[in-house]
Amino acid sequence: MDIKEYFARISYRGSHSKPDLGTMSDIFQHHIQAVPFENLSIHCGERIELDLEATYNKIVRKKRGGWCMENNHLLSWVLKTLGYDVTLLGAKVYVPEHDAYPEEMDHLLLKVVLDGKSYIVDGGFGMAYQMWQPMELISGTDQPQTPGVFRFLEESGTWYLEKVKRKQWVLNQGASASHNVEDEACRRVYLFTLQPRDIEEFRGCNAHLQTAPDSLFVAKSICSLQTANGIRALVGWKLTEMKYNYRDNMDLVEIRMLADEEMEKTLKEKFNITLDKKFVPVNTSRLSLF
């Protein structure tokens, strides 16, 4: 880990001499605003590896993004290097279409213990359910953040993350008939336990998610990045830009459908991504990511 090279990648210029909550939160914020959540490798003929050096090279040197098993694995290395007490955890992401959680874990997140308190650090969820600050691991307490109100609920050793949703004001809804402005007030995000995990336990899931026909990541090409006041996301050919809490507890949403010839330029200008191989956009799932 070349910590200076990583800090340059996320444009972090703050102090890192003391492993405290403020430093961790600041680094985390810089990470999610610099490193996209993306699965573009699947859609341009590349394999997603779990090797830390490969992940470091991809995200830090090639200025790409990654999904949870890349972003959070890299973040765990960063935080351990800075002296934090970090544990890998496994989660199961809620599927609204089925109103259920999967049988096997399909998401990697981090637990950090600091001054006797536990925090969940997850820089690899992306889209509109990405937390913006580390969350204290306490049950039943609202933790308001810029994206909305997050909270954990604990039942018999299983922890649930949910997010209270705002209304959405969609400027040009006609741009996408499939954009579903849901009425649900609260969205379950994922469940997890505090059982420590090793990265080796995610190899099967990492392979399955990038090859299985029923995988959301095979069905959709996704690239999302948190911004200073919201999020931008390219899913298939649909570019969505959201401004959080634009007015009256309402998020402002702007949608535009792109032509094939606009994709490369949009990835570069909006997400600072340049791909080595030909990218083939895909969006065959109707599951809403917002």
Protein Blocks (a to p, Z undefined) as FASTA:
>chain_A
ZZklmmmmnopabdfkbccfklmmmmmmmmmmmmccdfklmmnopacdfbfklmmmmmmm
nopacdfklmmmmmmmmmmmnopacdddddddddfklopacfbdcbdcddddeehiacdd
dfkngpjlbcfbdcdddehiacddfkbccddddeehiacddddddddddfblmlpmklcc
dfbfbdcfbdcdfbdcdfklmmmmmmmmmmpmklmklmpccdddddfklccddehjbccd
ddehkbghiacdddddddfklmmmmmmmmnopacfbdcddddfbfbdfZZ
